[in-house]
Amino acid sequence: MWVSATLSALDRLRAREAAESARELFLLATQMYFFYLVVNRAGVCTSNNSKTDINCPPSPPLGAHSEPGRPVGRFPAGRWSQRPSRRENPSSSGTQSACWRDPTHAWSGGLDHQLKMHDLNTDQENLVGTHDAPIRCVEYCPEVNVMVTGSWDQTVKLWDPRTPCNAGTFSQPEKVYTLSVSGDRLIVGTAGRRVLVWDLRNMGYVQQRRESSLKYQTRCIRAFPNKQGYVLSSIEGRVAVEYLDPSPEVQKKKYAFKCHRLKENNIEQIYPVNAISFHNIHNTFATGGSDGFVNIWDPFNKKRLCQFHRYPTSIASLAFSNDGTTLAIASSYMYEMDDTEHPEDGIFIRQVTDAETKPKSPCT
């Protein structure tokens, strides 16, 4: 989806946003939406040249792939109509989200409403539970030792991974589009631009109810590694930096900025910001948009640190490794311009340096 920065273009954007709910299954069933990479737990395709991307083709099916002589690693990769596991294991339904609980167990949820646990040692897949609609998000909270799922059925569910079994179901005001764990807190982004902050130790009430500071539909939320706040992106080429402390003094620090916009024929084209991933060490973050670019930002000094080369098509998902030396980039056409000829999906593994990810001046 891209729009011109004119009044009529914004009207078209509003119309598309209103229609998106009805088109969700069609739009999302064609994209590789989510994958997760943990280098500390599994190897990946790598390169000695930090400026070179290694393309691990995901089709078919999606999984780690390398050329002869390069190590093959494992990472859960969610792709519609394929299983989020190693490449020899196809699935009969689409996966929307996947995450690690430990080095050998991945959890996934998808269009079939089912939450599954995958044992990568035995290749066994176990059904843990279900939602009443497709599962949009799956995350693990190590502080509370609980799996969290968010669904289009307007609920968040908690799961005890030891049993495993459902540990609670909690209603949300709208469909869940995105969520992120911040220590023992859970940040949920729903339709209607709503943001809810929950305490995973006490889910009896909503800790904070917020409205997105961005005017258009929320696409992604990711929490700061330092647990002070979160970053939220929208379909209108904007990103907001928000803080969890509700005190007026802290709230003065929040801000939003434009990004993933290109001028073509003197007309500004605006692209959705689909993906966000934080660098765990530097607290900087990467964004990926439907313009095919990946940017890395310093949120404290309000600067862009770098921009990578343009990828073949939309950036659908991003994930830094735990040590911050590697960034996995999913390039996948998301049908912004409907059904047209487009490049093949790809996963690119890029080694990154401090020069690209570390703030260049002291934060003030």
Secondary structure, 3 states (H helix, E strand, C coil): CCEECCHHHHHHHHHHHHHHHHHHHHHHCCCCCCECCCCCCCCCCCCCCCCCEEEECCCCCCCCCCCCCCCCCCCCECECCECCCCCCCCCCCCEEEEEEEECCEEEEEECCCEEEEEECCCCEEEEEEECCCCEEEEEEECCCCEEEEEECCCEEEEEECCCCEEEEEEECCCCEEEEEEECCEEEEEEHHHEEEEEECCEEEEEEEEEECCCCCCEEEEEECCCCCEEEEEECCCEEEEEECCCCHHHHCCCEEEECCEEEECCEEEECCEEEEEECCCCCCEEEEECCCCEEEEECCCCEEEEECCCCCCCEEEEEECCCCCEEEEEECCCCCCCCCCCCCCEEEEEECCHHHHCCCCCCC
